[in-house]
Amino acid sequence: MSQVLVYGSYGFVGSLIAREAIDRGLEVVLAGRDGDRLRQQVDDLDRPGRRFALEDPDVVAEAIDGADVDCVLNCAGPFSNTADPLVEGCLRTNTDYVDITGEIPVIEGIADRDAAAIDAGVSLLPAVGFSVVAMDCLAAHLDRRLPEADALALGADSLRPPSIGTVRTVLEGAEDGGAVYRDGTLERVPAAWRTRRIDFGRGTRPAVTMPTGDVSTAHYTTGVPDVTVYVLAPPPVTTALKAHRYLAPIVAATPVRETLKQLAGYVREGPGSWSRKRGSVYVWGEARVDSEAGEGGDPDEKEPQTRAVSRLQTPDAYVVTVDAAVTAVERVLEGDVDPGFRTPGGAFGPEFVLELEGVDGFFDESTPESGTPPVDVCSP
């Protein structure tokens, strides 16, 4: 019996993950819809392969059942197209599910399957890629430092060019704008809703809100009702993101979006091994207890009664994604993840990110301090 089926195993990240899983001794089944690329990979890695598309739920369930695996690891984006059919197939076949998505709607959709997964005895663990693992574990760490917090802000300093799969995923969500959690509810906000100057670990730099999957996972991991995520963004990037508010309907139009997806094929597949080895990302988090005086307004504009800040430095995002995804699968196979919907920080605790190679520890500011309020706030 094989242990894990890697769907999208021949993509840039999927191929790195498949090789790492094999190198660690896991019994891997390679899978995807592209028969030519799959056959080439099967020959190169000398591992079994299964070709199947995801349109027919019965076909998906039969393929997973026929592969005779304990876990499916989904590496095929956009996950808005691939997660739901694979989750359904896993629920039908009592197979655990893991993916590397960073898409909020995907995470929320999987969270909605919690009860069904518990009934089926299946673990659903989305978002074990870089962004969510690093920030979600940092959120869990901050939750331990300041358990009474009612607001979280998280962010990352990394401007590495995206892979083809990432570009296509962004285009899929072009019309969605931004997103934050407010009072325990996911809210849609404009792109570049807020800017703020943040010291991610290399000095204070401009940042802008971004709807990454950490918005959802940090809320589920900690129970904190208000969550905002930022990324490093020089002023020209912020300007472009704000322009996106008006261009999004055009980009989201089917003919335009499909044309841009085709052009995305000319984007470099991903960074080379030398670049990945030298890469580094700085991750920042702030937990706050906000004053009642600001109640009713925007949490990030309030003067906090208490503020705890922690930071984390990791290797290149792709390196972390590969390590975290395979490590998460190993933990799932060992029975460390309870049935139902789980987040990385919720399933494994903040220590999970510290188990990854090249991550030395959390860097905590020694005492709570007053916050620097964000600037250039744009109302939803």
C-alpha positions in Angstrom: 0.0 0.0 0.0 1.3 3.5 -0.9 1.1 6.2 1.6 0.4 9.5 -0.2 -1.0 10.5 -3.6 0.5 13.8 -4.8 -1.9 15.5 -7.2 -0.3 18.0 -9.5 3.0 16.2 -8.9 4.6 17.5 -12.1 4.1 21.2 -11.4 7.0 23.3 -10.2 6.2 23.0 -6.4 4.5 19.6 -6.8 7.6 18.1 -8.4 9.8 19.5 -5.6 7.4 18.0 -3.0 7.2 14.7 -4.7 11.0 14.3 -4.8 11.3 15.3 -1.2 8.7 12.9 -0.1 10.4 10.1 -2.0 13.8 11.1 -0.5 12.3 10.8 3.0 11.2 7.3 2.3 7.5 7.8 1.7 5.6 5.6 -0.8 4.3 8.1 -3.3 1.8 7.8 -6.1 2.2 10.6 -8.7 -1.0 12.0 -10.1 -2.6 14.7 -12.3 -4.6 15.4 -15.4 -1.8 15.9 -17.9 -0.9 12.5 -19.2 2.3 13.5 -21.1 3.9 15.3 -18.1 2.8 12.6 -15.7 4.3 9.8 -17.9 7.6 11.6 -18.1 7.7 12.0 -14.3 6.7 8.4 -13.7 9.6 7.4 -15.9 12.1 9.8 -14.2 11.2 8.9 -10.6 10.3 5.3 -11.1 7.1 5.6 -9.2 3.5 4.6 -10.0 1.2 7.3 -11.5 -2.5 7.8 -11.9 -4.0 10.2 -14.5 -7.4 11.6 -13.7 -9.3 14.8 -14.1 -11.6 16.3 -11.5 -14.9 17.0 -13.2 -16.6 13.8 -12.3 -16.8 13.0 -8.5 -17.2 9.3 -9.2 -14.0 9.2 -11.3 -12.1 11.1 -8.6 -13.3 8.8 -5.8 -12.4 5.7 -7.9 -9.0 7.0 -8.7 -8.2 7.7 -5.0 -9.6 4.4 -3.9 -7.7 2.6 -6.6 -4.4 4.2 -5.6 -4.9 2.6 -2.2 -3.3 5.5 -0.2 -3.8 6.9 3.3 -3.5 10.5 2.3 -3.9 12.9 -0.7 -1.6 15.9 -1.0 -3.0 18.4 -3.4 -0.4 20.6 -5.1 -2.5 21.6 -8.1 -3.6 25.2 -8.3 -5.7 27.2 -8.6 -7.1 25.3 -5.6 -10.5 26.9 -6.2 -10.7 24.4 -9.1 -9.1 21.4 -7.5 -9.7 21.4 -3.7 -13.4 20.7 -3.6 -13.5 17.6 -5.9 -10.4 16.1 -4.1 -11.9 16.8 -0.7 -15.1 15.1 -1.8 -13.2 12.1 -3.1 -11.3 11.8 0.2 -14.5 11.9 2.2 -16.0 9.2 0.0 -13.0 7.0 0.4 -12.0 7.8 4.0 -8.7 9.2 2.9 -7.0 12.1 4.7 -6.5 15.3 2.7 -3.7 17.9 2.8 -3.0 20.8 0.4 -0.8 23.9 0.0 -3.4 26.4 -0.8 -3.2 30.1 0.3 -6.7 30.9 -1.0 -9.3 32.2 1.5 -12.4 30.8 -0.2 -10.8 27.4 -0.4 -9.9 27.3 3.2 -13.4 28.6 4.2 -14.9 25.9 2.0 -12.9 23.2 3.6 -13.8 24.5 7.0 -17.5 24.1 6.1 -16.8 20.3 5.6 -15.7 19.9 9.2 -18.7 18.0 10.4 -18.7 15.7 7.4 -15.0 15.0 7.9 -15.5 14.2 11.5 -18.3 11.8 10.6 -16.0 10.1 8.0 -13.0 10.0 10.3 -11.0 12.0 7.8 -8.5 14.8 8.5 -8.8 17.9 6.3 -5.6 19.9 6.6 -5.3 22.7 4.0 -2.7 25.4 3.7 0.5 23.7 4.7 2.5 25.9 2.3 4.9 28.6 3.3 2.8 31.6 3.9 0.1 30.0 6.0 2.5 27.7 8.0 4.8 30.6 9.0 2.1 33.1 9.8 -0.3 30.6 11.4 2.3 29.2 13.7 3.3 32.8 14.6 -0.3 33.5 15.3 -0.5 30.5 17.6 2.7 31.7 19.4 1.2 35.1 19.9 -2.0 33.6 21.2 0.1 31.9 23.9 1.9 35.2 24.7 -1.4 37.3 24.8 -4.3 34.9 25.1 -6.7 37.7 25.8 -6.0 39.4 22.5 -8.9 40.5 20.4 -7.0 41.6 17.3 -4.2 40.1 15.2 -2.1 41.6 12.5 0.4 39.5 10.5 2.7 40.2 7.7 5.7 39.0 5.6 8.6 40.7 3.9 9.2 38.8 0.6 8.9 40.0 -3.0 10.1 36.9 -4.8 8.7 36.6 -8.3 5.8 34.2 -8.4 5.7 30.9 -10.2 3.2 30.2 -13.1 0.8 28.5 -10.8 0.8 31.4 -8.4 0.1 33.9 -11.2 -2.8 31.8 -12.4 -4.2 31.5 -8.9 -4.1 35.3 -8.5 -5.9 35.8 -11.8 -8.6 33.4 -10.6 -9.3 35.7 -7.6 -8.9 39.0 -9.5 -12.4 40.2 -8.8 -12.5 39.4 -5.1 -10.4 42.3 -3.8 -9.3 42.1 -0.2 -10.5 40.3 2.9 -10.2 40.6 6.7 -11.8 39.1 9.7 -13.9 41.5 11.7 -15.9 40.6 14.8 -15.5 36.9 13.9 -16.9 37.4 10.4 -15.0 37.3 7.1 -15.5 40.6 5.4 -14.6 41.6 1.8 -12.8 44.9 1.5 -11.2 46.8 -1.4 -7.7 45.8 -2.6 -4.9 47.7 -0.7 -7.5 48.5 1.9 -4.9 49.8 4.3 -1.2 50.7 4.4 1.1 50.6 7.4 4.8 50.9 8.1 6.0 47.7 9.7 9.4 46.5 11.0 9.3 42.9 9.7 12.9 42.4 11.0 15.0 44.5 8.7 13.8 48.0 9.6 10.5 49.8 9.1 9.1 49.4 5.6 5.8 50.1 3.9 3.2 47.4 3.8 -0.3 46.9 2.5 -3.1 44.6 3.4 -3.4 41.4 1.3 -6.1 38.7 1.3 -3.8 35.7 1.9 -5.1 32.4 3.5 -3.6 33.5 6.8 -6.6 35.8 7.3 -8.8 32.7 7.7 -6.4 30.2 9.3 -5.2 32.7 12.0 -8.8 33.2 13.0 -9.6 29.5 13.2 -6.3 28.7 15.0 -6.6 31.4 17.7 -10.3 32.3 17.8 -9.3 36.0 17.7 -12.2 37.8 16.1 -10.2 40.5 14.1 -7.4 39.4 11.7 -5.6 41.5 9.1 -2.6 40.4 7.0 0.0 42.7 5.4 2.8 42.2 2.9 5.8 44.3 2.1 4.8 46.7 -0.7 6.8 49.7 -2.0 4.6 52.7 -2.9 4.4 51.8 -6.6 3.1 48.4 -5.7 0.5 49.9 -3.4 -0.6 52.3 -6.1 -1.0 49.4 -8.6 -3.1 47.5 -6.0 -5.4 50.4 -5.5 -5.8 50.8 -9.2 -6.8 47.1 -9.1 -10.1 48.1 -7.5 -11.2 49.7 -10.7 -9.5 47.3 -13.1 -10.7 44.1 -11.3 -14.0 43.8 -13.2 -12.0 44.0 -16.5 -9.4 41.5 -15.4 -12.1 39.2 -14.1 -14.0 39.2 -17.4 -13.6 35.7 -18.8 -11.9 36.6 -22.2 -9.4 38.9 -20.5 -8.7 36.5 -17.7 -8.2 33.6 -20.0 -5.8 35.6 -22.2 -3.8 36.7 -19.1 -3.6 33.0 -18.0 -2.1 32.1 -21.3 0.4 34.9 -21.0 1.2 33.6 -17.5 2.6 30.6 -19.2 5.6 32.7 -20.2 6.4 33.5 -16.6 9.4 31.6 -15.4 8.3 28.4 -13.8 10.1 29.2 -10.5 13.4 30.1 -8.9 16.4 27.9 -9.5 18.0 25.8 -6.7 20.7 28.4 -6.1 18.2 31.2 -5.6 16.0 29.0 -3.3 19.0 28.1 -1.1 19.9 31.8 -0.6 16.4 33.1 -0.1 15.0 34.4 3.2 11.7 35.7 4.4 10.9 37.8 7.5 7.5 37.2 9.2 5.9 39.6 11.7 3.0 39.4 14.0 1.2 41.7 16.4 -1.5 40.6 19.0 -3.5 43.4 20.6 -6.0 44.0 23.3 -7.8 47.1 22.2 -9.2 49.8 24.4 -13.0 50.1 24.8 -12.8 53.8 23.9 -12.4 52.8 20.2 -15.2 50.2 20.3 -17.3 50.3 17.2 -14.5 51.6 14.9 -11.9 49.7 13.0 -9.7 47.6 15.4 -6.4 48.5 13.7 -7.1 52.2 14.3 -7.6 51.8 18.0 -4.9 52.5 20.6 -4.2 49.1 22.1 -4.2 48.6 25.9 -1.7 45.8 25.4 0.4 44.9 22.4 2.7 41.9 21.9 5.0 41.6 18.8 6.9 38.5 17.6 9.0 37.8 14.5 10.2 34.8 12.6 12.8 34.4 9.9 12.6 31.5 7.5 14.4 30.2 4.5 13.0 30.8 1.0 9.3 30.4 0.7 9.5 27.5 -1.8 12.0 25.7 0.5 9.6 26.1 3.5 6.6 24.9 1.4 8.4 21.7 0.4 9.6 21.0 3.9 6.3 21.9 5.6 4.1 20.0 3.2 6.1 16.7 3.5 6.4 17.1 7.2 2.7 17.7 7.6 2.0 14.5 5.5 4.3 12.5 7.7 2.5 13.8 10.8 -0.9 13.0 9.3 0.3 9.4 8.4 1.5 9.0 12.0 -2.0 9.8 13.2 -1.1 13.2 14.8 -4.1 15.1 13.2 -7.6 14.5 14.5 -10.5 14.1 12.1 -12.2 17.2 10.8 -11.0 20.6 9.5 -7.6 21.6 11.0 -5.1 24.4 10.4 -1.3 24.0 10.6 -1.0 25.9 13.9 -4.2 24.3 15.3 -3.1 20.8 14.4 0.6 21.0 15.4 1.0 24.1 17.6 3.4 27.0 17.0 6.4 24.6 17.3 5.6 23.1 13.9 7.4 25.8 12.0 10.4 25.5 14.4 10.8 21.8 13.3 11.5 23.0 9.7 15.1 23.2 8.6 16.6 26.7 8.8 14.0 28.1 11.2 15.7 29.0 14.5 13.0 30.3 16.7 10.5 33.1 17.5 11.9 36.6 18.3 9.8 38.3 20.9 9.8 41.9 21.8 10.5 41.8 25.5 7.6 44.0 26.8 4.2 45.0 25.5 4.2 48.4 23.9 1.8 50.9 22.4 1.0 50.3 18.7 1.8 52.4 15.6 -1.6 52.9 14.0 -1.9 52.3 10.3 -2.2 55.1 7.9 -4.0 55.8 4.6 -7.1 53.9 5.7 -9.6 53.4 3.0 -13.2 52.5 4.0 -14.7 49.4 2.5 
